[in-house]
């Protein structure tokens, strides 16, 4: 079942002034132009203890069973640089939400999709961003060297799919 991006965005906007952590994950994909809906809010954290204190001061409640914070029905997860595989290079504000920059988001999503079984949605997010932003192979220069080849291959795959069109695909 798709999530309610508008409610999640409202919570993210409120947290922008209270929590020093940019958004990544599905909401970041949506804000950067991807056609994504999501059910939670993921925050990139440099210091998890500081962000947890800020979340709780903002009214978020720790759900021990699910190991996540919840604020106004929105599940909130914290993601460290080690977990993301990327040290972000700053953030920007889109539609009132602090969000990781596009090149960092793509690097995080691509690394997650390539390195973790069961995370094909992350590769799909990168494909959507390539298609909808749109991005081309020149964008690879903004990514870590280790994933530039994979990004360029995804660009080729997305463009090949666009050229063949849905009626030409064989299942």
N, C-alpha and C positions, 0 to 999 in steps of 0.2 A: 504494500500500500504506500503510495507516495506521501511524502511529508508535507508539512505546511510551511513553506519557505517564508511566507510573510510573517508568521508568528516567530519563527526562529530569527529572522532579520530584526524584528522588534527587540528581542532579547539581546541580540548582538549589538544593536545600536545603544541600548542602555548600558551594556557592559563596557563599551568603548571608553567611557570616561572613568570607569571604576576598576578596570582590570587591564594591566599593561601586557596584553598578549594579542597578537593578530590572529585572525581566523584563517584556517586552512580547511581542507576537506571539501565536501559537497557544496557548502555555502560559498566558499571561495571560488569554486568552479562556476557556480551560478553568477556571482558578482563579476567575474572576469569575462562573462559572455557565453558560458556553456549552458546548455539546456537541461540543467540538473535539478532534481528535487531531492531533498534529504530529510532525515528524521532527527538529526542531532547537530550539535555545534562542536567543532573541533578547534582547539586553541593551541597555537605554537608557543611553547614556554621555554625560556632560558633558565629560569629558576622555579621549579615546580612548587616548592614550599611557599614562595612569595605569591604566586598566582593562586594557589589554593586558599591562602589567607584572604586575598582580595576577593575571590569568588564568594567565600563564606561571609565576608563583610557586606557583599552586595546582596546577600540573602539566599545564595545557593545552598542546598542541603546535600550532604554526602549520603549516597545510597550504597551502603556497604555490600549488599548482595550483588549489585550490578557493577560495583567499583566505578562509579561515575557520580558527578554532581548533577543536580536537577534544579532548575530555576524556572518557575512558571510553566512546568510541564515539559521543558526542553532539557534533554539529556546533554550534558557537557563533558567532553573528554579533553584531557591535556596530552599533548604530544611533544616530547623533548627533541632536541636536535639529533641526539643519538637515534631515537626511534624513527625520526623522519629521514635520516640519512643525509640531511642538508643543513648547513648553517645558513640561515636566511640572511640576505643582504639588505634588509630594511623592509618597510611596509608602506602601504598607501591607504588612503581612505576612499572607499567606493560606496556611494549611497548611504553615507553615515556610518559605515562599518570599517574598522581597521582590519586590513587583510594583507596577507603575504603578497609580494610582487609576483607577477605572472611567471617570470622565469623560475622563481623559487618554487611556485606551486607545480609547475610542469615537472621540474626536477624531482620533487617529492613524490608526485603521482607516478612518474615513470619508474623511479627506483622501487617504489612499493609494488607496483605491478610486475616488474621484472624479477624481484627478489622474494616475493611471497606468493606461494600457491593460494588460490582462492581470492586473489585481489585483482581479477581481470577487470572489475569496474574501474580501477584506477587507470588502466590502459585505455579503456573506453572514454574516460574523462579527457585524457590527452587527445584522443582522436576527435572528440567533440570540439575541443578548443581549437585544434588545427582547422577543422571544418568551419566553425562558426565565427572565430575571431576576425578573420582567418590568419593562419600562420603558414609560413613556408620554410624551406630549408635554411634560409639565412638566420632564422631565430636560433638555430642550433649553436651559433657562436656565443650565445648568452648562457648556455647550459654548461655544467661540468663536462670536461673532456670525455670522461668515462661513459657518458650516455648520449653523446652527440650522434654517433652512428645509428643507434636505435631510434632516436628521434627522427632522423632523416628517413629511415626506413618506414616509420609510421606515416610521415608526410607522403611518401610515395604510395603507400597502401591506401591512404585516404583519397588521394587524388585519383588513383586507378579505379577505386570504387565509384567516385563521382563520374568518371568518364564512361564507365560501363552502364551506369544507371540501374535502377531496381529491376527493370524488365529483362536485362541481360544476365542477371546473376542466376547461377544454377545451384540448387540445393540438393 
